[in-house]
Amino acid sequence: MLLFGLPINPGAAHAAPAAPSAHVFLVRGVLNIFSLGMDQIANRLQQQGITATVHNHMLWASIADEAAAEYKSGRVNTIILVGHSSGATVLPDIVARLDRQGVPVKLAIGLDSVFHTSLTGRVGRYINFYVANGAGTPVQRTKDFRGTLENVDVERVPGISHLTIDKNELMQQKVIAEIDAAVRSGPSRLPTEKKPQQPVAGTAPQGSPTKRATAAAN
């Protein structure tokens, strides 16, 4: 009698809808073969229970449309973008396309974009790590950009180069730490200006001669 009214087959009961979550889109660079650090980061995030997928930079428009569809459906409430090389170059295009669809990006991280890029649209925080003495360049802000932009020169990180920045252990730890913090802080919202955080040890933000001098002295 105590079981009266309970389903005979528990599997027949409808599962509760999954709570909205974060989705990290990682974008590889040229030829889709030189950015295997994106796969390493994705694997580490998946082990933490964070949804992470790796994509070809040539499909950047499809990445934006997939992210927008997930956000609008309610399945995802936090969109995070990470790109290396050409994958970093297309991040502003993804952000702009999402903005036109009314979808904000919580966090975007570029690793050594190979071309000059400029930002429009909405990003809670955009971090551009670049190797100043290599192929990388700073990202420029436009009047149509809303959010926080940080250009961080990482040329003094040991063993860093354009081809290794995505695989460097220190950089991977920094990227994952930024993603973890963004996921913990909640869903994507309209961005507001924030003060830049402290850079990775051995790095210096663009235009910070004091920190550059300190790093050089060490």
C-alpha positions, 0 to 999 in steps of 0.5 A: 500500500505504501507503494500505491500511486508510485510508477511501477517502472521508474524508467518510464518517468520523465527526467527533469530538464537539464539545468542551463549550463556553460558551453566553451567553444574552442577554435583551432588555427590554420589548416586545423592541425597546428592548434592541438592545445585546443583539444588538450584544454577541451579534455581538461574542461570536460573532466571538470564537467564543463561542456567544451567542443573544438572547431575549425576556424573556417566554420566561425559563422556556424559556431556563432549560430550554434551558440546562439541556438543553444542560448536562445533555447535555454540549454546554455546560459554562459557562452565562452570562446577560446581561439588560437592563431587564425582561431583567435583572429575570427573570435571578434567575428563570432562575437559580432555575429552573436551580438546581431542575434542578441546573444552576449558572450561571457568570456572570450580568450584569444591566443596570438591572433595572426592578424590585426582585429577589432572588437564590436558587440558585447563581451563580458571580458575579452582577453587577448594573449599575444607574443609581442616579438612574434606573429601576435598583435593587440586587439583594438576596441571600436566605439561599438564594443561593450565590455572589458578588453585586456591585451596581455603580452606573454613573450616572457613566458618561458618556452612561449611562441606562436606555435606553442602558446596553446600547448604551454602548461602555464598558459593552459592553466591560466586559460582554464582558471579564467574559464572556471571563474567565468562559469562560477560567476553565473550566466552571460549578462550585458557587460560592464567595465571592470579593472583588468586582473593581474596577468600571468606570472612572467607576462605584462599587459600592453602599455605597462612599462613598469611591469615589463621592466620588473619582468626583465629584471627578474 
